[in-house]
Amino acid sequence: MYSINEYTWSGRVIDGIQRDYCTGWKDLNSKMIYSGDILSYKSKNHTMYCVVHFDEVLNKFQALSIDGDDVLTNFDTKKGFTFPVKRVSYSFIQPL
């Protein structure tokens, strides 16, 4: 569903090549986590951020640190995060 005029809604299919992959996991607020979501989590005394990415070549989800391209190691590709996370935003920068 989307709104073309911010007043009425349309269910017409929009052609596109990008996909938002759902991980099947939920954050602290029971919101579903998708590829491209920016998540916050606590690390010692700091709030850290990561972005969820679906690697089509490896056919698996990865959590990448916002600070760099570090892949989080405390992340289970089948069960999700081994620590509490909260969805805070969406990455509008998409890989080509």
C-alpha positions, -999 to 999 in steps of 0.1 A, spaced: 0 0 0 11 35 -7 -3 70 -11 2 91 -42 -13 122 -27 -11 116 11 -49 114 12 -59 82 -5 -43 48 -6 -36 25 -36 -28 -12 -37 -15 -11 -72 17 -30 -78 48 -8 -83 74 -23 -106 108 -23 -91 141 -43 -89 149 -38 -52 137 -60 -25 135 -56 12 144 -90 27 127 -98 60 149 -115 85 120 -131 104 134 -116 137 120 -89 159 136 -61 179 129 -51 215 96 -34 204 85 -65 185 90 -48 152 102 -70 123 138 -64 112 145 -61 74 176 -57 53 186 -21 53 173 -14 89 196 5 112 196 -10 147 210 3 180 225 -19 207 244 -14 239 281 -22 241 296 -16 275 287 20 283 280 31 247 252 29 222 264 14 190 247 11 156 247 -15 128 229 -20 95 213 -53 85 224 -64 50 213 -94 30 243 -108 10 228 -124 -22 261 -141 -31 264 -157 4 226 -160 7 226 -149 43 220 -118 65 249 -99 80 250 -71 105 276 -44 95 289 -18 120 279 18 110 315 29 120 330 8 93 326 -24 73 331 -47 103 308 -77 104 294 -82 139 305 -116 152 278 -119 179 251 -125 153 236 -159 145 224 -160 109 197 -185 118 185 -171 152 194 -135 149 211 -113 174 225 -127 206 219 -94 223 189 -69 225 186 -46 195 162 -18 186 152 -7 151 159 31 149 159 39 112 163 26 76 193 30 54 182 49 23 216 43 6 212 12 -14 240 -8 -31 239 -8 -69 
